[in-house]
């Protein structure tokens, strides 16, 4: 008998005859997490993502473009990477360009414009699929219109989020949206600007990826 066979034999002998019952995750969350309305979840999401150094602006469904322009002006940005294949990206391109904001699109393979993407693109604008109130986390599902690099490379990442899509917990997000039925090639969970504590165990922001994260939070009664 080989060493491998002996080890496997010991493991099999020590294993229980039957596996224990799986925990009832749904019951645990039902007992430990109360139901919140859209406004309550939006407040909790904002509280936690702002603790992680993100900027959050409450906007109306029709007025987010004006706040986007104000943010770009305040940060002295005259260029914004957008996705014109999406409704929000198309609107941004149509309305910002006349105001003097260049709005190029990610419309070619990254190999063809890698230098410009990494050195000449100060900010990008994408939408969040949803968010998690419990941790102040944005959920992004990159696709052909909004590739993953749009949210990972430019120094400033601006995200449009509908408060109605905020879930109470990560578990609720997975169950409500049916993640078990299929996920994209890349799914992103973002809880603030990029940060690291690798150097002397000191938390530093902007070490890699976006140094700033701005959230335009669409609410029914923006404040």
N, C-alpha and C positions, 0 to 999 in steps of 0.2 A: 504494500500500500504506500502510495506517495505521500509526501508531506501535505500536499494540497488536499488529497482525499481524507487524511486524518483531521485536518482543520475543518473541512466541510462536515465531516461526520460528527465532530463535537458540537458544531453550531446547530446541526439538525437535531441532535439529541437534547440540546438545551432549549430548543424552541418550544413554545407552548403548543399543545395539540390543536387548539383552535384560537383564532384571533379574537381579542376582546371586541365588544361592541364599539362602533365608532361614536364619537361624541356627537350630541345633537347640537350642532353649531347654531342652527336657526333658533332653537329654543333659548339658547344662552343669550343671543342678541336681543330676542324678544323680551327677556326678563331684565336685561341690563342697559338697554338703550331705549329711552322714551321716544315717542313720535314728535317730530318737530314740523312746523309749517315752513313754507319757503323763506319767509323773512327771518325766522329763527336760524335756519341753516345758513343763510347768507351772512348773518351777523357772526356766527361762530366760525365759518370759513374765513371771513375777513380778519377776525381777531388772530387766528393762528398763522395765516400766511403773512400778515403784517409783522408778526413777531419774528418771522424769518427774513425780514428786510425787504419784502415786496411792497410796491406801491399799489394801492387799490383805489379806483374812482368809481363811484356809483353813477350810472348813466341810464338814460331812458332808451327804449327800444329804437326810437327814431333819432335820438340825439347823440349817440356814441361817436359819430364822425367828428362832431365839433370838439368833443373832449380829446379825441385822438389828435386832432390838429393842434390843440392847446398844449398837449404833452410834447409833441414834436417841436413846437416853437419854443417852449420853455427849456428844452434840452438842446436847442440850436441844431436840430437835425433837418437836413434838406433832402434826405433820401431814405426811403423805406421799402424793404423787400416785401412784396405782397403776392398773393395767389389769385390772379384774376379769374381763375376757373371756379372760384367760390363766390357766393353772393356778397360776403363781407369784403373779400379782396377786390372784387370788381367795383364795388361802391367806393372803396378807398382810392383806387386808381383813378376812377372817373372824377372824383371830387377834390382830391388832393393835388393832382397835377396842375390844375388851373390856379391853385394857390401857391405854386412854386415848389412843391414837394415832388421830387422824382420818385416814381414807383415802378422800378424794374420787377420783372417776374422771374421766377426760377423755372425757366422754360427750355433748358438744355442740360445735357449730362454734366455733372459736376466737374469732370475732367477737362471740359472745354472752358470753364470760367472759374476754376479753383482759386486762382490768384485774386481775382476780383471779389469772390465770395469771402475769402479770409482776410483781405486787407482793405477793401473798399466798400464794404457793406456794414454801415453802422448800426442798423436796426432791422428787425423783421416783425411782421404782423401776422399772427395766426389766430385760429379759434380753438377753444377747448371743447372737447366732446362733452365733458362733465367735470365735476369736482367732488371732493370729499370734505365735509365740514369738520369732522373729528380731528383731522390732521392738517387742514389748510392746504390741500393738495389738488393741483390741476391734473386732469386726465386728458392726454392728447393721443389721437390715433393718426399718425402721419400717413399720407397717401401720395398719389402721383401729383396732386395739386399742391399739397403742403408737405414736401419731403422732410424727413427728420432733421436734416442739417439746418433748416430754417429756425428751429428752436434751440439749436446747440452751438451754432457758430457766431452769429452777430453779437456784439457786445451788449445790445439792448434787445430784449424780447418783450413785445407787447401782445397781450392775449385778450381776446374777446370771450367773455363767459356769460351765459344766460343763467341767472340765479335759479330758474326753474329746473335746471339740470343738476343742481347740487344734491348729492346723496349724504345721508347721515354718516355712514361708515363705508369702509372699503368693501366689507361683506355685502352691504346693501347695493353698492354699485355693481358688483359682479352678478348678484342675483337678479336685480331689476333689469339689467341690460343683457342678460343671457350670455355672459362671457364664455361659459362652457360650450356654447354652440359655435364658437369661432373667434379668433383674435387676429389682428393684423400682424404683419411681419414685425413691426415695431410698435409697442405701446409705451407711452411715456407718463411717468408720475412726477410732477414738478412741484416742489414745496419751497419755492424761493429762488433767488439768484444762485449761481454756482458757488460752492464753498468747499473748503477742505480743512482738515485739522492734522494733516500728515506732518507738517513742519512744527516741531517742538510742541505738539499737541495744543496749538493755539488756533482757534477757529478763524479762518480768513475767508473773506468773500471775494468773488471774482477771480479766483486762481485759475480757473479754466471755464470755458463756456461763457454764457451771458453774465455780465457783471451787474446788470439791472434787470428786474422783472416788473413789468407794469401790467396790471389787470384792469380791464374795463368791464365792470360788473353790471350787467343789464338787470334792472329791478323795476317792478311795477310802480313803486313810489320812491324814486331816487332821492337821496338826501345830499 
